[in-house]
Each structure stands twice: as structure tokens, then as C-alpha cells.
Amino acid sequence: MKSKLYEGITSIEFLGTCADRNNAEIAESMKLIANKKKVHKILKSFGFNGECGFSLSELEKYWNPFKYYINEEYINVVHSDIDHIFSITR
């Protein structure tokens, strides 16, 4: 099941960070740890690189101790202890 979470994504929208209460609730509800390389590939394919407060090239170059999370509706990229929430459309 987990591998299917990375397939069939037709669009992604950056919702914001965990500073927004709604996004904080989304971030807290996510439990499934995502594969960072697959998440980077998905974000690159939709053109996200630096517009959301982090650079994918920097995340790939340097070790990021924080985990990423995924479910059917959202991807949560945690960088510098800040949750960056993306909405997934399938």
C-alpha cells in the first residue's frame, strides 16, 4: 500500500507551514513516514524548488534529520523543524 501513495499524483499544491492552525492539525494527524528520495522526485516533477521556504537541492545535498510524512491527501516535508504541507490530487 505504501508504494501506491507515490503513484497517480496529478497535481500538488503548497498549503503552507504548520504556523497555520489548519496545517498544524494536518501535520499532527500524519503518521506514515515517507521516502525522502521519492518525495523529492515528486516535488521536482511539479516544479517545487525553493518557493516553499526550502531548497530541494540543499535538502538532497545536506543531511536533514527530520522525517517526511505521506498519506492519501497530503505530503509533509519537515525542514528546520517546520512542517511544509502539500495537498495531493489524484
C-alpha positions as MATLAB code, in Angstrom:
seq = 'MKSKLYEGITSIEFLGTCADRNNAEIAESMKLIANKKKVHKILKSFGFNGECGFSLSELEKYWNPFKYYINEEYINVVHSDIDHIFSITR';
ca = [
       0.000    0.000    0.000;
       2.744    2.458    0.894;
       4.300    2.372   -2.591;
       0.915    3.259   -4.146;
       0.934    6.532   -2.216;
       3.639    7.807   -4.566;
       1.759    6.865   -7.752;
      -1.047    8.531   -9.675;
      -0.463   12.056   -8.376;
      -1.832   14.548  -10.910;
      -1.136   17.794   -9.060;
       0.336   19.202   -5.879;
      -0.461   22.455   -4.118;
       1.624   24.032   -1.363;
      -0.782   24.762    1.501;
       1.671   26.440    3.860;
       3.543   25.679    7.038;
       2.473   24.413   10.426;
       2.167   28.034   11.620;
      -1.383   27.937   10.242;
      -3.685   26.114   12.676;
      -5.363   24.002    9.955;
      -1.987   22.882    8.626;
      -0.772   22.115   12.142;
      -3.737   19.776   12.602;
      -2.926   18.084    9.289;
       0.723   17.695   10.291;
      -0.206   16.173   13.654;
      -2.520   13.644   12.022;
       0.113   12.235    9.646;
       1.806    9.058   10.878;
       3.252    7.219    7.847;
       6.921    8.043    7.269;
       7.665    8.865    3.622;
      10.662    8.002    1.469;
      12.588   11.285    1.138;
      14.019   10.482   -2.298;
      10.576    9.685   -3.706;
       9.117   12.866   -2.207;
      11.945   14.938   -3.713;
      11.287   13.352   -7.118;
       7.557   14.141   -6.899;
       8.137   17.742   -5.828;
      10.694   18.265   -8.600;
       8.309   16.858  -11.196;
       5.769   19.542  -10.226;
       8.349   22.341  -10.165;
       8.705   22.965   -6.431;
      12.248   24.040   -5.579;
      12.779   26.958   -3.250;
       9.349   28.562   -3.467;
       8.149   26.990   -0.237;
      10.869   28.064    2.163;
      13.330   25.301    1.410;
      15.527   24.229   -1.484;
      15.326   20.634   -2.684;
      18.917   20.777   -3.881;
      20.014   21.769   -0.363;
      17.882   19.009    1.185;
      19.483   16.482   -1.152;
      22.995   17.791   -0.580;
      22.939   18.041    3.220;
      21.623   15.612    5.791;
      18.164   16.526    7.078;
      17.468   14.849   10.452;
      13.706   15.351   10.196;
      11.294   12.811    8.725;
       8.784   13.343    5.914;
       5.230   12.031    6.088;
       2.687   10.996    3.470;
      -0.930    9.868    3.277;
      -3.587    9.746    0.562;
      -4.205   13.501    0.685;
      -1.013   15.204    1.857;
       2.779   15.234    1.858;
       4.516   16.789    4.850;
       8.146   17.857    4.315;
       9.778   18.744    7.638;
      12.770   21.052    7.329;
      14.386   23.020   10.187;
      11.629   21.678   12.460;
       8.981   23.393   10.300;
       6.266   21.315    8.630;
       5.641   22.237    4.965;
       2.279   20.806    3.903;
       1.416   19.912    0.313;
      -2.036   18.834   -0.851;
      -2.102   15.927   -3.328;
      -4.655   15.490   -6.108;
      -5.036   12.056   -7.694;
];
